Amino acid sequence: MRDVSFILLAGGHSSRMGRDKAQLCWQGKTFLQHQAEKAQALGVGEILVSGYRGGDCPWRVVPDVYPERGPLGGLHACFQRHIRCAWCSAWMCPW
């Protein structure tokens, strides 16, 4: 799976929850870490985190080109210039 780019959509406002869902912890890790580590275990070639506004992130964060456009805006930003692999998998994190 080294030829697969993995996009984590993490740019939601969390307006109903009231805090950044990507930073919620479960079993000692953030939801973002759980998802990225699953991708790493599959052996993906690269991990992109779309729209993330949290703290330090060890994976490449891609800001939206067109803010407030939801998941499609995040995918657009990643596809525009950031995908390096021949294939791509995009996950909307279940948070």
C-alpha positions in Angstrom: 0.0 0.0 0.0 3.0 2.3 -0.3 1.4 3.8 -3.4 -1.6 5.0 -1.5 -2.1 8.5 0.0 -4.4 8.6 3.0 -6.5 11.7 3.8 -7.9 12.2 7.2 -10.7 14.8 7.1 -10.3 16.6 10.4 -11.6 20.1 9.7 -15.0 20.1 11.3 -16.1 22.9 13.7 -17.4 20.5 16.4 -20.2 23.1 17.0 -22.5 20.6 18.7 -19.8 19.1 20.8 -18.3 22.4 21.8 -14.6 21.3 21.5 -12.3 19.9 18.8 -13.3 16.2 18.3 -10.0 15.3 16.8 -8.4 16.0 20.2 -10.7 13.8 22.2 -8.8 11.0 23.9 -9.7 7.4 24.0 -7.4 4.8 25.5 -4.6 7.4 26.0 -4.5 8.7 22.4 -6.5 11.2 20.4 -9.0 10.1 17.8 -6.7 11.6 15.2 -3.8 9.5 16.4 -5.9 6.3 16.4 -6.9 6.8 12.7 -3.5 7.8 11.5 -1.9 4.8 13.3 -4.4 2.5 11.6 -3.3 3.9 8.3 0.3 3.5 9.2 -0.3 -0.1 10.1 -1.8 -0.7 6.7 1.4 0.6 5.2 0.1 3.7 3.4 2.7 5.8 1.6 1.7 9.2 3.1 -0.8 10.6 5.5 -2.5 14.0 5.0 -4.6 15.7 7.6 -7.1 18.0 6.0 -8.3 21.1 7.8 -6.8 20.3 11.2 -6.6 23.4 13.5 -5.4 21.7 16.6 -1.9 21.7 18.2 1.2 19.9 17.0 0.6 17.3 14.4 3.3 14.8 13.2 1.5 14.3 9.9 1.3 16.8 7.0 -1.6 19.2 7.6 -3.3 20.6 4.5 -5.3 23.8 5.0 -8.5 24.4 3.0 -8.1 26.4 -0.1 -11.8 27.4 0.1 -12.8 27.6 3.8 -16.3 26.6 5.0 -16.8 24.1 2.1 -17.0 21.0 4.3 -15.4 17.6 3.4 -15.4 18.3 -0.3 -13.4 21.5 0.3 -10.9 19.4 2.3 -10.6 16.8 -0.4 -10.1 19.5 -3.0 -7.3 21.1 -1.1 -5.5 17.7 -0.7 -6.0 16.7 -4.4 -4.9 20.1 -5.7 -1.2 19.9 -5.0 -0.5 17.6 -2.1 -1.1 14.0 -3.1 2.1 12.3 -3.9 0.9 8.7 -4.5 -0.8 7.1 -7.4 -3.9 6.1 -5.3 -5.8 7.8 -2.5 -8.1 6.8 0.3 -10.0 9.4 2.2 -11.6 8.8 5.7 -13.9 11.1 7.6 -12.9 10.3 11.1 -15.8 8.9 13.1 -15.7 11.7 15.7 
